Amino acid sequence: MIEVKKDLLESLVGIVSLPKVFDIKTERAERKQKRLVKHELHH
């Protein structure tokens, strides 16, 4: 039983921590996009 609970906890932690990494990646991509748009406006 303990092993099963451990596996469940690990998978839950994995589910929780993955979106954070995803958010950081999308945030960086959006920032890069905004920078590109600003760059386009200047020309």
Backbone as XML, in Angstrom:
<?xml version="1.0"?>
<chain id="A" units="angstrom">
  <residue number="1" name="MET">
    <atom name="N" x="0.830" y="-1.219" z="0.000"/>
    <atom name="CA" x="0.000" y="0.000" z="0.000"/>
    <atom name="C" x="0.858" y="1.260" z="0.000"/>
  </residue>
  <residue number="2" name="ILE">
    <atom name="N" x="1.925" y="1.242" z="0.778"/>
    <atom name="CA" x="2.775" y="2.437" z="0.879"/>
    <atom name="C" x="3.372" y="2.774" z="-0.491"/>
  </residue>
  <residue number="3" name="GLU">
    <atom name="N" x="3.807" y="1.749" z="-1.209"/>
    <atom name="CA" x="4.400" y="1.988" z="-2.530"/>
    <atom name="C" x="3.403" y="2.650" z="-3.479"/>
  </residue>
  <residue number="4" name="VAL">
    <atom name="N" x="2.158" y="2.176" z="-3.439"/>
    <atom name="CA" x="1.123" y="2.745" z="-4.309"/>
    <atom name="C" x="0.916" y="4.215" z="-3.981"/>
  </residue>
  <residue number="5" name="LYS">
    <atom name="N" x="0.839" y="4.526" z="-2.689"/>
    <atom name="CA" x="0.649" y="5.923" z="-2.283"/>
    <atom name="C" x="1.817" y="6.779" z="-2.758"/>
  </residue>
  <residue number="6" name="LYS">
    <atom name="N" x="3.024" y="6.239" z="-2.654"/>
    <atom name="CA" x="4.215" y="6.976" z="-3.081"/>
    <atom name="C" x="4.128" y="7.272" z="-4.583"/>
  </residue>
  <residue number="7" name="ASP">
    <atom name="N" x="3.739" y="6.265" z="-5.354"/>
    <atom name="CA" x="3.601" y="6.452" z="-6.798"/>
    <atom name="C" x="2.562" y="7.525" z="-7.111"/>
  </residue>
  <residue number="8" name="LEU">
    <atom name="N" x="1.443" y="7.478" z="-6.397"/>
    <atom name="CA" x="0.390" y="8.472" z="-6.614"/>
    <atom name="C" x="0.900" y="9.869" z="-6.309"/>
  </residue>
  <residue number="9" name="LEU">
    <atom name="N" x="1.602" y="10.006" z="-5.190"/>
    <atom name="CA" x="2.142" y="11.309" z="-4.804"/>
    <atom name="C" x="3.111" y="11.819" z="-5.862"/>
  </residue>
  <residue number="10" name="GLU">
    <atom name="N" x="3.994" y="10.933" z="-6.326"/>
    <atom name="CA" x="4.977" y="11.345" z="-7.325"/>
    <atom name="C" x="4.309" y="11.792" z="-8.618"/>
  </residue>
  <residue number="11" name="SER">
    <atom name="N" x="3.282" y="11.060" z="-9.034"/>
    <atom name="CA" x="2.594" y="11.448" z="-10.270"/>
    <atom name="C" x="1.840" y="12.758" z="-10.078"/>
  </residue>
  <residue number="12" name="LEU">
    <atom name="N" x="1.296" y="12.967" z="-8.880"/>
    <atom name="CA" x="0.608" y="14.231" z="-8.599"/>
    <atom name="C" x="1.596" y="15.383" z="-8.624"/>
  </residue>
  <residue number="13" name="VAL">
    <atom name="N" x="2.742" y="15.184" z="-7.998"/>
    <atom name="CA" x="3.777" y="16.221" z="-7.980"/>
    <atom name="C" x="4.229" y="16.509" z="-9.411"/>
  </residue>
  <residue number="14" name="GLY">
    <atom name="N" x="4.361" y="15.460" z="-10.207"/>
    <atom name="CA" x="4.754" y="15.645" z="-11.600"/>
    <atom name="C" x="3.733" y="16.473" z="-12.350"/>
  </residue>
  <residue number="15" name="ILE">
    <atom name="N" x="2.452" y="16.204" z="-12.098"/>
    <atom name="CA" x="1.382" y="16.951" z="-12.765"/>
    <atom name="C" x="1.403" y="18.407" z="-12.325"/>
  </residue>
  <residue number="16" name="VAL">
    <atom name="N" x="1.705" y="18.633" z="-11.047"/>
    <atom name="CA" x="1.701" y="20.000" z="-10.518"/>
    <atom name="C" x="2.909" y="20.789" z="-11.017"/>
  </residue>
  <residue number="17" name="SER">
    <atom name="N" x="4.075" y="20.159" z="-11.068"/>
    <atom name="CA" x="5.289" y="20.896" z="-11.391"/>
    <atom name="C" x="5.473" y="21.114" z="-12.892"/>
  </residue>
  <residue number="18" name="LEU">
    <atom name="N" x="4.872" y="20.262" z="-13.715"/>
    <atom name="CA" x="5.019" y="20.432" z="-15.161"/>
    <atom name="C" x="4.430" y="21.742" z="-15.677"/>
  </residue>
  <residue number="19" name="PRO">
    <atom name="N" x="3.201" y="22.098" z="-15.303"/>
    <atom name="CA" x="2.634" y="23.349" z="-15.817"/>
    <atom name="C" x="3.488" y="24.570" z="-15.504"/>
  </residue>
  <residue number="20" name="LYS">
    <atom name="N" x="4.186" y="24.573" z="-14.373"/>
    <atom name="CA" x="5.045" y="25.710" z="-14.038"/>
    <atom name="C" x="6.110" y="25.892" z="-15.107"/>
  </residue>
  <residue number="21" name="VAL">
    <atom name="N" x="6.759" y="24.788" z="-15.472"/>
    <atom name="CA" x="7.784" y="24.843" z="-16.511"/>
    <atom name="C" x="7.156" y="25.310" z="-17.815"/>
  </residue>
  <residue number="22" name="PHE">
    <atom name="N" x="5.974" y="24.789" z="-18.111"/>
    <atom name="CA" x="5.266" y="25.155" z="-19.336"/>
    <atom name="C" x="4.934" y="26.646" z="-19.336"/>
  </residue>
  <residue number="23" name="ASP">
    <atom name="N" x="4.471" y="27.149" z="-18.182"/>
    <atom name="CA" x="4.134" y="28.571" z="-18.068"/>
    <atom name="C" x="5.352" y="29.434" z="-18.320"/>
  </residue>
  <residue number="24" name="ILE">
    <atom name="N" x="6.491" y="29.049" z="-17.760"/>
    <atom name="CA" x="7.717" y="29.821" z="-17.945"/>
    <atom name="C" x="8.077" y="29.850" z="-19.428"/>
  </residue>
  <residue number="25" name="LYS">
    <atom name="N" x="7.970" y="28.718" z="-20.086"/>
    <atom name="CA" x="8.303" y="28.649" z="-21.516"/>
    <atom name="C" x="7.366" y="29.525" z="-22.333"/>
  </residue>
  <residue number="26" name="THR">
    <atom name="N" x="6.070" y="29.446" z="-22.071"/>
    <atom name="CA" x="5.118" y="30.245" z="-22.845"/>
    <atom name="C" x="5.302" y="31.724" z="-22.536"/>
  </residue>
  <residue number="27" name="GLU">
    <atom name="N" x="5.619" y="32.041" z="-21.280"/>
    <atom name="CA" x="5.830" y="33.432" z="-20.900"/>
    <atom name="C" x="7.015" y="34.006" z="-21.668"/>
  </residue>
  <residue number="28" name="ARG">
    <atom name="N" x="8.096" y="33.232" z="-21.746"/>
    <atom name="CA" x="9.275" y="33.676" z="-22.485"/>
    <atom name="C" x="8.946" y="33.846" z="-23.961"/>
  </residue>
  <residue number="29" name="ALA">
    <atom name="N" x="8.201" y="32.898" z="-24.503"/>
    <atom name="CA" x="7.823" y="32.976" z="-25.914"/>
    <atom name="C" x="6.991" y="34.226" z="-26.173"/>
  </residue>
  <residue number="30" name="GLU">
    <atom name="N" x="6.046" y="34.515" z="-25.278"/>
    <atom name="CA" x="5.205" y="35.701" z="-25.442"/>
    <atom name="C" x="6.038" y="36.969" z="-25.356"/>
  </residue>
  <residue number="31" name="ARG">
    <atom name="N" x="6.986" y="36.994" z="-24.419"/>
    <atom name="CA" x="7.847" y="38.164" z="-24.273"/>
    <atom name="C" x="8.663" y="38.379" z="-25.543"/>
  </residue>
  <residue number="32" name="LYS">
    <atom name="N" x="9.188" y="37.281" z="-26.080"/>
    <atom name="CA" x="9.968" y="37.355" z="-27.308"/>
    <atom name="C" x="9.089" y="37.884" z="-28.437"/>
  </residue>
  <residue number="33" name="GLN">
    <atom name="N" x="7.855" y="37.392" z="-28.485"/>
    <atom name="CA" x="6.905" y="37.827" z="-29.507"/>
    <atom name="C" x="6.650" y="39.325" z="-29.391"/>
  </residue>
  <residue number="34" name="LYS">
    <atom name="N" x="6.423" y="39.815" z="-28.171"/>
    <atom name="CA" x="6.176" y="41.240" z="-27.959"/>
    <atom name="C" x="7.374" y="42.056" z="-28.415"/>
  </residue>
  <residue number="35" name="ARG">
    <atom name="N" x="8.569" y="41.557" z="-28.106"/>
    <atom name="CA" x="9.779" y="42.265" z="-28.495"/>
    <atom name="C" x="9.865" y="42.345" z="-30.020"/>
  </residue>
  <residue number="36" name="LEU">
    <atom name="N" x="9.518" y="41.250" z="-30.684"/>
    <atom name="CA" x="9.538" y="41.234" z="-32.146"/>
    <atom name="C" x="8.527" y="42.230" z="-32.702"/>
  </residue>
  <residue number="37" name="VAL">
    <atom name="N" x="7.348" y="42.285" z="-32.100"/>
    <atom name="CA" x="6.315" y="43.216" z="-32.560"/>
    <atom name="C" x="6.802" y="44.648" z="-32.396"/>
  </residue>
  <residue number="38" name="LYS">
    <atom name="N" x="7.400" y="44.962" z="-31.244"/>
    <atom name="CA" x="7.928" y="46.308" z="-31.020"/>
    <atom name="C" x="8.986" y="46.625" z="-32.067"/>
  </residue>
  <residue number="39" name="HIS">
    <atom name="N" x="9.839" y="45.655" z="-32.335"/>
    <atom name="CA" x="10.909" y="45.830" z="-33.310"/>
    <atom name="C" x="10.319" y="46.141" z="-34.687"/>
  </residue>
  <residue number="40" name="GLU">
    <atom name="N" x="9.253" y="45.430" z="-35.033"/>
    <atom name="CA" x="8.591" y="45.658" z="-36.325"/>
    <atom name="C" x="8.004" y="47.065" z="-36.386"/>
  </residue>
  <residue number="41" name="LEU">
    <atom name="N" x="7.436" y="47.534" z="-35.291"/>
    <atom name="CA" x="6.806" y="48.852" z="-35.275"/>
    <atom name="C" x="7.829" y="49.961" z="-35.495"/>
  </residue>
  <residue number="42" name="HIS">
    <atom name="N" x="9.039" y="49.776" z="-35.004"/>
    <atom name="CA" x="10.056" y="50.823" z="-35.136"/>
    <atom name="C" x="10.491" y="51.029" z="-36.584"/>
  </residue>
  <residue number="43" name="HIS">
    <atom name="N" x="10.441" y="49.995" z="-37.392"/>
    <atom name="CA" x="10.932" y="50.110" z="-38.777"/>
    <atom name="C" x="9.921" y="50.758" z="-39.704"/>
  </residue>
</chain>
